[in-house]
């Protein structure tokens, strides 16, 4: 399956784990890793970055596509997916042009509010890059932090003392076949 990109343990059942791989889809175990089954083989992308189980409802699982690393071998994805039946079926819920999602977090006060750090395309400008928010479980998305067409958001966390405060990290990200532009433009 290539590199492991993320591991999520169900907060309500520590025997259930989800393992997102950089090149081999999403795997699930319900017996603490004795057996694994693929649960995203029919999805739109095989390159994944992050998986999150809703702490209030273990049937709701969010999955970001597109590897969240910046090397030349990083493959792109086709957005964000959501399962409401613990990974049996999936529906794409947005951010189709994000290509590389960095992180997904669920508001601890309201499971319908979800934030997604989107790194955007690796080899071109534009796409959906920045920090996005849905207040309605993925039906609609709003960009809440956009820096530039070349700068994406790679990580986001809630302040542990106040969920109204978020911290996000961003960097200018542009690869070429022969090199990487890793230093941000002073104007950004």
Buried (B, 14 or more C-beta within 10 A) or exposed (E): BBBEBBEBBBEEEEEBBBBBBBBBBBBBBBEEEEEBEBBBEEBEBBBBBBBBBBEEEBEBBBBBBBBBBBEEEBBBBBBBBBBBEBBEEBEBBBBBBBBBBBBBBBBEEEBBBBBBBBBBBBEEEEBBBBBBBBBEBBEEBEBBBBBBBBBBBBBBBBEEEEBEEBEBEBBBBBBEEEEEEEEBEEEE
